[in-house]
Amino acid sequence: MIRIGFRKKLAVEDKKIYETVNFFVYVPKKQHISREDGGHLCIVAKDNKIKSRLNLDPKMAKEFIRLSTLVGEAMINGLKRRNIDIEIINYQENGNWSHLINNDPTFHLHLYGRVKNSKYQKRGKRFIYQILVHLTIII
């Protein structure tokens, strides 16, 4: 099992789409941003002892930066092919919230696509967690 964030493992419903020596790339079942609003992918370290980028050795750090850059570029290209007006990818490194449920942090990165005419997560506005909760409930 792959341990990440709150859930302790990559859920069966999450769709792994790529992996490298040290990381998995996956589409979370409960996406924070829909494909039409820009999409949401995650990168997680395979080793759950990695708590932050400070735990990456130079080789792993290079692998992570290259992977996150390539995944962001692939998101942009894929969304454009679907005629989604993607403007930018936001990269949000996480791992710190698991302390709320007495778990150790687990290093992971969210990639959020942002589009010019988004329906829920409006352009130029911060990510709204309340919408995430609402969307998670209605999906």
ABEGO torsion letter per residue (X at the ends): XBBBEAAGBBBAABBBABBBAABBBBBBABBABBAAAGEBBBBBBABAABABAAABBAAAAAAAAAAAAAAAAAAAAAAAAAGBBBABBBBBBBGAAAAAAGBBBBBBBBBBBBBAABAABBBGBBBBAAAAAAAAAAX
